[in-house]
Amino acid sequence: MNKYKNKILYTVYFLAISIGIFTFGVYVGFSERPAIDKITNIKNTVNTQATVTDFDPYWKVWNVLSNKSIKAKEVTDQERLWGSIQGLASSFNDPYTVFFPPEENKLFNDTIKGSFSGIGAEVGLKNKLITIISPLKDSPSFKAGLLSGDVIVKIDGKETKNMSIDAAINLIRGQKGTIVELTIFRSGEKKTRNLSIVRDTVEIPTIETEMRKDGIFVIRFFSFSENSGNLFNDALKEFTKSKSDKLILDLRGNPGGYLSVAVEIASNFIAEGKTIAIEDFGNSRDQEIYRSYGSNTLKDIPKFVILVDGGSASASEILAGALKEHKVATIVGSTTFGKGSVQELVRITDDTSLKVTIAKWLTPNGLSISDHGLEPDVKVNFTEKDIENKNDPQLEKAVEILNK
């Protein structure tokens, strides 16, 4: 009987040890598994593009936040994923490469459709700072005194440091009649200043013409919108009828727009087949060259000056750069903004999208507009005194050059 009892005890003891070893083995095996294997119910974990990157640290952070963060229950897994993708986009250090989660995606699409009111200012990123490219003529921002180059430090008290351009735009715009408070820093000043601007529906101006008493014809061009090519051609007809041989094209404060319009306008001045702009895709594919296709009917303008400043961007820089390098016109003013990149909007899911920079614009001679902006042939800067006295030294220099 004792022998039988001892056999039972030995068997139980052996089973207990075996279970203990198995349990310990399971525990060790679980703890040593890749972090992603500890997360359940994940879909689409296989990447179709080969990579040698170790993603285990990412999933370890995911698990630590899930288990230890005091806000773990406030953030859904889907929100964590959107935040992760936003971080991935920002790692490219390109202010124009941005991921839009559902809410931001809807706001961005509404902006494209023009269904939001705002202050009428083009905003960009310069030296990693949210900067006014240009206040549109007669817009709320223009009337409030915003200037090209003003740095937006705060929007309604919220600091803009490390803020994306699109996030800043979402804060600035809003319903017509409401107020947005901007804290700005202006070059040459020691203190910031606060501006209260009433949002309104913004009508973007396109073009103005003037025949001056001194025989100079002036075209003030405010935006490269869809219809502005036709309006510019009408302005050129006015110039031809005026019999003037002196032309000023004022691109100051023009934030750009459609490339096709810049090519169309440049084709009036540059011989057919000559390069107007180069789209550089880096190592992803060959460059694309945009050439003049026009009649070159205005190639013989004896005196032609283009005015630019820090608010001249994108298509303005492409047009001015082409006319400068083909020696069609003399460029007068200050260094342009330097926004020479191409973005593509890619739909990621039904309610999210990624805006990604796919190329840079180069001038005919290969100058990167994004890297340098465009330097004028004759540099003339505004002073605070000029602004106070409403003097225009850049226009005065252009008139001086044309009347020599």
SETI-40707 format. One record per residue: x, y, z of N, C-alpha, C in turn. Coordinates in steps of 0.2 Angstrom, whole numbers, padded with zeros to 4 digits, always signed. Each point is the difference from the previous one (the first is absolute). Layout:
<recs>
XYZXYZXYZ/...
</recs>
This chain:
<recs>
+0004-0006+0000-0004+0006+0000+0004+0006+0000/+0006+0000+0004+0004+0006+0001+0004+0001-0007/+0001-0006-0003+0004+0000-0006-0004+0003-0006/-0007-0001+0000-0004+0002-0004-0001+0008+0001/-0001+0002+0006-0001+0007+0002+0006+0004-0002/+0006-0003+0001+0007+0004-0002+0000+0001-0008/-0003-0005-0003+0000+0000-0008-0005+0006-0002/-0005+0000+0004-0005+0006-0002+0003+0007+0001/+0003+0000+0006+0003+0007+0002+0006+0001-0005/+0004-0005-0002+0005+0002-0005-0003+0002-0007/-0005-0003-0002-0003+0002-0006-0003+0007+0000/-0003+0002+0006-0003+0006+0001+0006+0006+0000/+0005-0002+0003+0006+0004+0001+0003+0001-0007/+0000-0005-0004+0003+0000-0006-0004+0005-0005/-0007-0001+0001-0005+0004-0004+0001+0007+0001/+0000+0001+0007+0001+0007+0002+0006+0004-0002/+0006-0004+0000+0006+0003-0003-0001+0001-0007/-0003-0005-0004-0001+0001-0007-0004+0006-0002/-0005+0000+0004-0005+0006-0001+0004+0007+0001/+0004+0000+0005+0003+0006+0002+0005+0002-0005/+0004-0005-0003+0005+0001-0005-0004+0002-0006/-0005-0003-0002-0004+0002-0006-0003+0007+0000/-0002+0002+0007-0003+0006+0001+0006+0006-0001/+0005-0002+0003+0006+0005+0000+0002+0000-0007/+0000-0005-0004+0002+0000-0007-0004+0004-0004/-0007-0001+0001-0005+0005-0003+0001+0007+0001/+0001+0001+0007+0001+0007+0002+0007+0003-0004/+0005-0004+0001+0006+0003-0004-0001+0001-0007/-0003-0005-0003-0001+0000-0007-0004+0006-0002/-0006+0001+0004-0004+0006-0001+0004+0007+0000/+0004+0000+0006+0004+0006+0001+0005+0002-0005/+0003-0006-0003+0005+0001-0005-0003+0001-0007/-0006-0001-0001-0003+0001-0007+0001+0007-0002/+0000+0001-0007-0001+0007-0002-0006+0004+0003/+0001+0006+0001-0005+0004+0003-0006+0000-0004/+0000+0000-0006-0006+0000-0004-0004-0006+0001/+0003-0006+0002-0004-0006+0001-0004+0000+0006/+0002+0005+0004-0004+0000+0007-0007+0005-0001/+0000+0002-0006-0006+0004-0001-0005-0004-0005/-0006+0000+0002-0005-0004-0004-0004+0004-0004/-0004-0003-0005-0005+0003-0004+0003+0006-0005/+0007-0001-0002+0003+0005-0004-0002-0003-0007/-0002+0005-0005-0001-0002-0007+0006+0003-0004/+0001-0004-0006+0004+0003-0005+0007+0001+0003/+0004-0005+0003+0006+0001+0003+0006-0001-0005/-0002-0002-0006+0006-0002-0004+0001+0006-0005/+0006+0002-0001+0002+0006-0004+0002-0003-0007/-0003+0002-0005+0002-0002-0007+0006+0002-0002/+0003+0005+0003+0006+0003-0002+0006-0002+0005/+0005-0003-0003+0006-0003+0004+0003+0006+0004/+0002-0002+0007+0003+0005+0004+0004-0004+0005/+0006+0002+0002+0004-0003+0005-0001+0003+0007/-0004+0004+0000-0001+0004+0007-0003-0005+0005/+0002+0001+0006-0003-0004+0006-0005+0004+0003/-0006-0002-0001-0006+0003+0003-0002-0002+0007/+0004-0004+0003-0001-0002+0007+0000+0005+0005/+0004+0005-0001+0000+0006+0005-0007+0004+0000/-0003+0000-0006-0006+0004-0001-0005-0004+0004/-0001-0006-0001-0005-0004+0003+0001+0000+0008/+0006+0000+0002+0002+0000+0007-0003+0007+0003/+0001+0005-0003-0003+0007+0002-0007-0001+0000/-0003-0003-0005-0007+0000-0001-0003-0004+0007/+0003-0005+0002-0002-0004+0005+0001+0004+0007/+0006+0003+0001+0001+0004+0006-0005+0005+0001/-0001+0004-0006-0006+0005+0001-0006-0003+0001/-0002-0006-0002-0006-0003+0001-0001-0002+0007/+0006-0002+0003+0000-0003+0007+0001+0005+0005/+0004+0005-0001+0002+0005+0005-0003+0007-0001/-0001+0002-0005-0002+0007-0001-0007+0002+0003/+0000+0005+0004-0007+0002+0004-0005+0002-0005/+0002+0001-0007-0005+0002-0005-0002-0006-0005/+0003-0006+0002-0001-0005-0004-0008-0002-0002/-0004+0002+0004-0007-0002-0001-0003+0006-0004/+0003+0006+0000-0003+0005-0004+0002+0000-0007/+0005-0003-0002+0002+0000-0007-0002-0007-0004/-0004+0000-0005-0001-0007-0003+0006-0002-0004/+0000-0007-0001+0005-0003-0004+0001+0004-0007/-0006+0001-0003+0000+0004-0007+0003+0007+0001/-0002+0003+0005+0003+0007+0001+0008-0001+0001/+0002-0005+0003+0008-0001+0001+0003-0001-0007/-0004-0004-0004+0003-0002-0007+0000+0007-0004/-0005+0004+0000+0000+0006-0004+0006+0005+0003/+0001+0000+0006+0006+0004+0003+0006-0003-0002/+0001-0007+0000+0006-0003-0003+0002+0002-0007/-0006+0000-0004+0002+0002-0007+0001+0007-0001/-0003+0004+0004+0002+0007+0000+0008+0001+0002/+0002-0003+0005+0007+0000+0002+0004-0003-0006/-0002-0005-0003+0004-0003-0006+0001+0006-0005/-0006+0003-0002+0001+0005-0005+0004+0006+0002/+0000+0002+0007+0004+0005+0002+0008-0001+0000/+0001-0007+0000+0007-0002+0001+0004+0002-0007/-0004+0001-0005+0004+0002-0006+0002+0008+0000/-0001+0003+0005+0002+0007+0001-0002+0005-0006/-0006-0002-0002-0003+0004-0006-0007+0003+0003/+0000+0007+0000-0006+0003+0003-0006-0002-0004/+0001-0001-0007-0006-0001-0004-0002-0008-0001/+0004-0004+0003-0002-0007+0000-0004-0001+0007/-0007-0001-0001-0004-0001+0006-0006-0005-0001/-0001-0004+0006-0005-0005+0000-0006+0003+0003/-0006-0001-0003-0006+0003+0002-0005-0005+0003/-0001-0001+0007-0005-0005+0002-0007+0003-0002/-0005-0004+0002-0007+0002-0003-0002+0007+0001/+0001+0003+0006-0003+0006+0001+0004+0006-0004/+0007-0001+0001+0004+0005-0004-0001-0001-0007/-0001-0006-0003-0001-0002-0007-0006+0004-0002/-0005+0000+0004-0007+0003-0002+0002+0008-0001/+0003+0003+0005+0001+0007+0000+0005+0002-0006/+0005-0004-0001+0004+0001-0006-0004+0000-0007/-0004-0005+0000-0004+0000-0006-0005+0005-0001/-0003+0003+0006-0004+0005+0000+0003+0007-0002/+0007+0000+0002+0004+0006-0002+0001+0000-0008/+0001-0006-0002+0001+0000-0008-0006+0002-0003/-0006-0001+0002-0006+0001-0003-0002+0008+0001/+0004+0003+0005-0001+0007+0002-0006+0001+0004/-0002-0005+0004-0007+0001+0004+0002+0003+0007/+0006+0002+0001+0001+0003+0007+0002+0008-0001/-0002+0004+0005+0002+0007+0000+0007+0000+0003/+0004+0006+0000+0006+0000+0003+0002+0007+0000/+0007+0001+0000+0003+0007+0000+0003+0002-0006/+0001-0004-0005+0002+0001-0006+0008+0001-0001/+0003-0004+0003+0008+0000+0000+0003-0007-0002/+0004+0000-0004+0004-0006-0002+0005-0001+0006/+0000-0006+0002+0005-0002+0006+0005-0006-0002/+0006+0001+0002+0005-0005-0002+0005-0001+0006/+0004-0005-0001+0005-0001+0005+0007+0002-0002/+0003+0005+0003+0007+0002-0001+0004+0000+0006/+0006-0003-0001+0005-0001+0006-0004-0004+0005/-0005-0004-0001-0004-0004+0004-0004+0004+0004/-0002+0006-0002-0005+0004+0003-0006+0002-0004/-0006+0000+0003-0006+0001-0004+0000+0008-0002/+0000+0001-0006+0002+0007-0003-0005+0002-0005/-0002+0006+0000-0004+0003-0005+0003+0001-0007/-0002-0004-0005+0003+0001-0006-0003+0007-0003/-0006+0000+0000-0003+0006-0003-0007+0001+0003/-0002+0006+0002-0007+0002+0001-0003+0002-0006/-0006-0003-0002-0003+0002-0006-0003+0007+0000/+0000+0003-0006-0002+0007+0000-0007+0001+0002/-0001+0005+0004-0007+0002+0003-0003-0006+0004/+0004-0005+0002-0003-0005+0005+0001+0003+0007/-0004-0004+0005+0001+0002+0007+0007+0000+0002/+0004-0004-0002+0007+0000+0002+0004+0006-0002/-0002+0002-0006+0003+0006-0004-0002+0006+0004/-0006+0001+0002-0003+0005+0003+0003+0001+0007/+0001-0006+0003+0003+0000+0007+0007+0002+0001/+0003+0000-0006+0007+0002+0000+0005-0006+0000/-0002-0006-0001+0005-0006-0001+0005+0002-0006/+0006-0002+0001+0005+0001-0006+0003-0007-0002/+0002+0000-0006+0004-0006-0002+0006-0001+0005/+0002-0006+0002+0005-0001+0004-0001+0000+0008/-0006+0002+0002-0002+0000+0007-0001-0007+0002/+0003-0001+0006+0000-0007+0003-0006+0000+0005/-0004-0006-0001-0005-0001+0005+0002-0004+0006/+0000+0004+0005+0003-0004+0006-0006-0004+0004/-0006+0003+0000-0005-0003+0003-0007+0001-0004/-0004-0004+0001-0007+0000-0003-0005-0001+0005/-0004+0005+0002-0004+0000+0006+0003-0003+0006/+0006+0003+0001+0004-0002+0006+0004-0007+0000/-0001-0004-0006+0003-0006-0001+0007+0001-0003/+0005-0002+0003+0007+0001-0004+0000-0005-0006/+0003+0003-0005+0001-0003-0006+0006-0004-0001/+0005+0000+0005+0006-0004-0001-0002-0007-0001/+0004-0003-0005-0001-0007-0002-0007-0002-0003/-0004+0006-0002-0006-0001-0003+0000-0001-0007/-0004-0004-0003+0000-0001-0007-0003+0006-0004/+0001+0001-0006-0003+0006-0003-0008-0001+0000/-0002-0006-0002-0007-0002-0001-0004+0001+0007/+0004-0002+0006-0003+0001+0006-0001+0007+0002/+0005+0004-0002-0001+0008+0001-0005+0003-0004/-0001-0003-0006-0006+0003-0005-0006-0002+0003/-0001-0006+0003-0006-0002+0003-0002+0004+0006/+0005+0003+0004-0002+0004+0005-0001+0007-0002/+0003+0002-0005-0001+0007-0002-0007+0001-0004/-0002-0005-0004-0006+0001-0003-0006-0001+0005/-0006+0002-0002-0006-0001+0004-0006+0003-0003/-0005+0001+0004-0006+0003-0003+0000+0007-0001/-0003+0003-0005+0000+0007-0002-0003+0004+0006/+0004+0005+0002-0003+0004+0006+0004-0001+0006/+0003-0006+0001+0004-0002+0006+0007+0003+0000/+0003+0000+0006+0006+0004+0000+0006-0006+0002/+0005+0001-0004+0006-0004+0002+0006+0005+0002/+0003-0002+0006+0005+0004+0003+0007-0003-0002/+0004+0004-0004+0007-0002-0002+0005+0004+0004/+0005-0004+0003+0006+0004+0003+0005-0001-0006/+0003+0005-0002+0005+0000-0005+0007+0003+0002/+0005-0002-0004+0006+0003+0001+0003+0003-0007/+0001+0006+0000+0002+0003-0006+0008+0002+0000/+0003-0002-0005+0007+0001-0001+0002+0007+0001/+0005+0001+0005+0002+0007+0001-0003+0003+0007/-0005-0004+0002-0003+0003+0006+0002-0005+0006/+0000+0003+0006+0003-0003+0006-0006-0004+0004/-0006+0002-0001-0006-0003+0003-0005-0003-0005/-0004-0005+0003-0005-0002-0004-0006+0005+0000/-0004-0001-0005-0007+0004+0000-0006-0004-0001/-0005+0002+0003-0006-0004+0000-0005+0003-0005/-0003-0004-0005-0005+0003-0004-0007-0004+0000/-0005+0003+0001-0007-0003+0000-0003+0001-0007/-0001-0005-0003-0002+0000-0007-0007-0003-0001/-0005+0003-0003-0007-0002-0001+0000-0005-0006/-0002-0006+0000+0000-0004-0005-0006+0002-0005/+0002-0001-0007-0005+0002-0005+0000-0005-0006/-0005+0000-0004+0001-0003-0006+0005+0004-0005/+0005-0004-0002+0005+0003-0004-0001-0001-0007/+0000+0006-0004+0000+0000-0007+0007+0001-0002/+0003-0005-0004+0007+0001-0002+0001+0004-0006/+0003+0006+0000+0001+0004-0005+0005-0003-0005/-0001+0002-0007+0004-0004-0005+0005+0005-0003/-0003+0006-0003+0005+0004-0004-0003+0007+0000/+0005+0005-0001-0002+0007-0001+0005+0003-0005/-0002+0004-0004+0004+0004-0005+0000+0007+0001/+0005+0003-0002+0001+0008+0001+0004+0002-0006/-0002+0006-0003+0004+0003-0005+0003+0007+0003/+0006+0000+0003+0002+0006+0003+0002+0005-0005/+0000+0006+0003+0001+0007-0004+0007+0000-0003/+0004-0004+0003+0007+0000-0003+0001-0005-0005/-0005-0003-0002+0000-0005-0006+0002-0007+0002/+0000-0001+0006+0001-0007+0003-0007-0004+0001/+0000-0006-0003-0006-0004+0001+0001-0005+0006/-0004+0000+0005+0001-0004+0006-0006-0006+0000/+0003-0006+0001-0005-0005+0001+0001-0003+0007/-0005+0001+0005+0001-0003+0006-0004-0007+0001/+0004-0005+0001-0003-0007-0001+0000-0003+0007/-0006-0002+0003+0000-0002+0007-0001-0007+0001/-0002-0004-0005+0000-0007+0001+0000-0004-0006/+0002-0006+0000+0000-0004-0006-0006-0005+0001/-0006+0003-0001-0006-0004+0001-0001-0004-0007/-0006-0004+0000-0001-0003-0006-0002+0004-0006/-0003+0006+0001-0002+0004-0005+0005+0006-0002/+0005+0000+0004+0005+0006+0000+0004+0000-0006/+0001-0006-0004+0003+0001-0006-0003+0004-0005/-0007-0001-0001-0004+0004-0005+0000+0007+0002/+0000+0002+0007+0000+0006+0002+0007+0004-0002/+0005-0004+0001+0006+0003-0001+0001+0001-0008/-0002-0004-0004+0000+0001-0007-0004+0006-0002/-0006+0001+0003-0004+0007-0001+0005+0006+0002/+0003-0001+0006+0005+0006+0002+0005+0001-0005/+0003-0005-0003+0005+0001-0005-0003+0003-0007/-0006-0001-0001-0003+0003-0006-0001+0007+0001/-0002+0002+0007+0000+0007+0002+0007+0003-0001/+0005-0003+0002+0007+0002-0001+0002+0002-0007/-0002-0005-0004+0002+0001-0007-0004+0006-0003/-0006+0001+0002-0004+0005-0003+0002+0007+0003/+0003+0000+0005+0003+0006+0003+0006+0003-0003/+0003-0004-0005+0006+0002-0003+0006+0001+0004/+0000-0002+0006+0005+0001+0005+0006-0005-0002/+0006+0002+0002+0006-0005-0001+0003-0001+0007/-0004+0002+0005+0003-0001+0007-0005-0004+0004/+0002-0006+0003-0005-0004+0003+0002-0001+0007/-0004+0000+0005+0002-0002+0007-0005-0006+0002/+0002-0006+0002-0004-0005+0002+0001-0001+0008/-0005+0002+0004+0001+0000+0007-0003-0006+0003/+0005-0005+0002-0002-0006+0003+0001+0000+0008/+0001+0006+0002+0001+0000+0008-0007-0002+0003/+0001-0004+0005-0005-0003+0004-0004-0005-0004/+0002-0002-0005-0004-0005-0004+0003-0007+0002/-0004-0004+0004+0002-0006+0003+0000-0006-0005/-0002+0001-0006+0000-0005-0005-0006-0004-0002/+0000-0006-0002-0006-0004-0002+0002-0005-0005/-0004+0000-0006+0001-0005-0005+0006+0001-0004/+0004-0005+0000+0006+0000-0005-0002+0001-0007/-0005-0003-0002-0002+0001-0007-0001+0007-0002/-0002+0004+0005-0001+0007-0002+0006+0004+0000/+0005-0002+0004+0007+0003-0001+0003-0002-0006/-0001-0006-0003+0003-0002-0006-0003+0004-0006/-0007+0000+0001-0004+0004-0005+0002+0007-0001/+0001+0004+0006+0003+0007+0000+0007+0000-0003/+0004-0004+0003+0007+0000-0003+0001-0001-0007/-0005-0004-0003+0001-0002-0007-0002+0007-0004/-0002+0005+0002-0001+0006-0003+0006+0004-0002/+0005-0002+0005+0006+0004+0000+0007-0004-0002/-0001-0007+0000+0006-0004-0001-0002-0004-0007/+0006-0001-0004-0001-0004-0006-0002-0007+0001/-0004-0002-0005-0003-0007+0001+0006-0005+0000/-0002-0005+0005+0005-0006+0001+0005+0002+0006/+0001+0006+0002+0005+0002+0005-0003-0002+0007/+0004-0002+0004-0002-0002+0007-0003+0005+0004/-0005-0001+0003-0003+0005+0005+0001-0003+0007/-0001-0006+0001+0001-0003+0007+0002-0007+0000/+0003-0003+0005+0002-0007+0000-0003-0003+0007/-0003-0005-0001-0003-0004+0006+0005-0006+0001/+0003+0001+0006+0005-0005+0002-0003-0004+0005/+0000-0007-0001-0003-0005+0004+0006-0004+0004/+0006+0003+0001+0005-0003+0003+0002-0007-0003/+0001-0005+0003+0002-0006-0002-0006-0005-0003/-0006+0003+0002-0006-0005-0002-0001-0001-0007/+0001+0006-0004-0001-0001-0007+0003+0006-0004/+0000+0000-0006+0004+0005-0004-0004+0007+0001/+0004+0005-0001-0003+0007+0000-0005+0001-0006/-0005+0004+0002-0004+0002-0005+0001+0008-0002/+0000+0001-0006+0002+0007-0003-0006+0003-0003/-0002+0006+0003-0006+0004-0003+0003+0005-0005/-0002+0000-0006+0003+0005-0005-0006+0004-0003/+0003+0006-0002-0004+0005-0003-0004-0003-0006/-0006+0002-0001-0004-0003-0006-0004+0006-0003/+0002+0006+0002-0004+0006-0003+0003+0003-0006/-0003+0005-0002+0002+0004-0006+0006+0004+0001/+0002+0002+0006+0006+0004+0002-0002+0007-0003/-0006+0002+0000-0001+0007-0004+0002+0006+0004/+0002-0001+0006+0003+0006+0004+0007-0001+0001/+0004-0003-0004+0007-0001+0001+0004+0006-0001/-0003+0005-0003+0004+0006-0002-0002+0006+0005/-0003-0001+0006-0001+0006+0004+0007+0002+0002/+0001+0007-0001+0007+0002+0001+0002+0001+0007/-0006+0002+0004+0002+0001+0007-0006-0003+0005/+0002-0005+0004-0004-0004+0003+0002-0002+0007/-0003+0002+0005+0002-0001+0007-0005-0004+0004/+0002-0005+0004-0005-0004+0004+0002+0002+0008/-0005+0002+0003+0001+0001+0008-0002-0006+0004/+0004-0002+0004-0001-0006+0005+0002+0002+0007/-0002-0004+0005+0001+0001+0007+0000-0006+0003/+0000+0000+0007+0000-0006+0004-0007-0003+0000/-0005+0003-0003-0007-0003-0001-0001-0003-0007/+0005+0000-0004+0000-0003-0007+0002-0007+0001/-0005-0005-0001+0002-0007+0001-0003-0004-0006/+0003-0006+0000-0003-0006-0004+0000+0002-0007/-0006+0001-0004+0000+0001-0007+0003+0007-0001/+0000+0005+0004+0003+0006-0001+0007+0000+0000/+0003-0005+0004+0007-0001-0001+0002-0003-0006/-0004-0005-0002+0001-0004-0006+0000+0005-0006/-0005+0004-0001+0000+0005-0005+0005+0005+0000/+0002+0003+0006+0005+0005+0000+0007-0003-0001/+0001-0006+0002+0006-0003-0001+0002-0002-0007/-0006-0002-0004+0001-0001-0007+0001+0006-0004/-0003+0005+0001+0001+0006-0003+0007+0004+0001/+0002-0001+0006+0006+0002+0002+0006-0003-0003/+0000-0007+0000+0005-0004-0003+0000+0000-0007/-0005+0001-0004+0000+0001-0007+0001+0007-0002/+0002+0004+0005+0001+0007-0001-0005+0004-0004/-0006-0001+0002-0006+0003-0003-0001+0007+0005/+0000-0001+0006-0001+0005+0005+0005+0001+0005/+0000+0006+0003+0004+0002+0006-0004-0001+0006/+0002-0004+0005-0003-0001+0006+0002+0005+0005/-0005+0003+0003+0001+0005+0005-0004-0001+0007/+0003+0001+0006-0003-0001+0006+0004-0004+0005/-0003-0004+0004+0003-0004+0005+0000-0007-0001/+0004-0004+0003+0000-0008-0001-0007-0003+0001/-0002-0004-0005-0007-0003+0001+0000-0005+0005/-0006-0003+0001-0002-0004+0006+0004-0007+0000/+0000-0003-0006+0004-0006+0000-0005-0006+0001/-0006+0000-0003-0004-0006+0000+0000-0003-0007/+0004-0005-0001+0001-0003-0007-0001-0007+0001/-0005-0003+0003-0001-0007+0000-0007-0002-0002/+0000-0007-0002-0006-0002-0003-0003-0005+0005/-0007+0000+0001-0003-0004+0005-0005-0004-0004/-0001-0007+0002-0005-0004-0002-0004-0002+0005/-0007+0000+0000-0004-0002+0005-0002-0008-0002/+0001-0004+0005-0001-0007-0001-0005-0003+0005/-0005-0003-0002-0005-0002+0004+0002-0007+0003/+0000+0000+0007+0003-0006+0004-0006-0004+0001/-0005+0002+0003-0007-0003+0002-0005+0004-0003/-0006-0002+0001-0006+0004-0003+0000+0007+0004/+0002+0000+0006+0000+0007+0004+0006+0002+0002/+0006-0002-0003+0006+0003+0002+0005+0001-0007/+0005+0004+0001+0004+0001-0006+0007+0002+0002/+0004+0000-0005+0007+0002+0002+0002+0005-0006/+0002+0006+0002+0003+0005-0004+0008-0001+0000/+0003-0002-0006+0007-0001+0000+0003+0004-0005/+0006+0002+0001+0004+0004-0004+0004-0005-0005/-0002+0001-0006+0003-0005-0005+0005+0003-0005/+0001+0006+0000+0005+0003-0004+0002+0007+0002/+0005+0003-0003+0002+0007+0001+0000+0004-0007/-0002+0006+0001+0001+0004-0007+0007+0003+0000/+0002-0001-0006+0007+0003-0002-0001+0006-0005/+0004+0005+0000+0000+0005-0006+0003-0003-0006/+0000+0003-0006+0003-0003-0006+0007-0001+0001/+0004+0003+0004+0007-0001+0002+0001-0005+0005/-0005-0003+0003+0000-0005+0005+0001+0003+0007/-0002+0006+0001+0000+0003+0007-0007-0003+0004/+0001-0003+0006-0005-0002+0004-0004+0006+0003/-0006+0001-0001-0004+0005+0003-0001-0001+0007/-0001-0006+0002-0001-0002+0007+0006+0002+0004/+0006-0002-0002+0006+0001+0004+0002+0007+0000/-0001+0004-0005+0003+0007+0000-0005+0006+0000/-0006-0002-0003-0004+0006-0002+0003+0003-0007/-0002+0005-0002+0002+0004-0006+0003+0006+0002/+0006+0001-0002+0004+0007+0002-0001+0005-0006/-0003+0006+0001-0001+0005-0005+0007+0002-0003/-0001+0003-0006+0006+0003-0003+0002+0006+0004/-0005+0004+0002+0001+0006+0003-0004+0000+0007/+0004-0001+0005-0003-0001+0007-0002+0007+0003/-0006+0000+0002-0003+0006+0003-0005-0002+0006/+0002+0002+0006-0004-0002+0006-0004+0006+0002/-0006-0002+0003-0004+0005+0004+0003+0001+0007/-0001+0006+0002+0002+0002+0007-0007+0001+0004/+0001+0001+0006-0006+0001+0004-0002+0007-0002/+0004+0005-0001-0002+0007-0002-0003+0000-0007/+0002-0005-0004-0004+0000-0007-0007-0002+0001/-0001-0005+0005-0007-0003+0001-0004+0006+0004/+0003+0003+0004-0004+0006+0004-0002+0005-0005/+0005+0002-0004-0001+0006-0005-0004-0003-0006/-0001-0006-0001-0003-0003-0006+0004+0001-0006/+0006+0000+0001+0005+0000-0006+0001-0007-0003/+0001+0000-0006+0001-0006-0004+0007+0000-0004/+0006-0001+0004+0006+0001-0003+0002-0005-0006/-0004-0006+0001+0001-0005-0005-0003+0002-0007/-0006+0003+0000-0003+0002-0006+0004+0006-0002/+0002+0005+0004+0004+0005-0002+0006-0002-0004/+0004-0005+0003+0006-0003-0004-0002-0002-0007/-0006-0004+0000-0002-0003-0006-0001+0006-0005/-0004+0005+0002-0001+0006-0005+0007+0003-0002/+0004+0001+0005+0007+0003-0002+0003-0004-0005/+0000-0007+0000+0004-0004-0004-0004+0000-0007/-0006+0000+0000-0004+0001-0007+0001+0007-0003/+0001+0005+0004+0000+0007-0003+0007+0002-0002/+0005-0005+0001+0007+0002-0002+0000+0000-0007/
</recs>
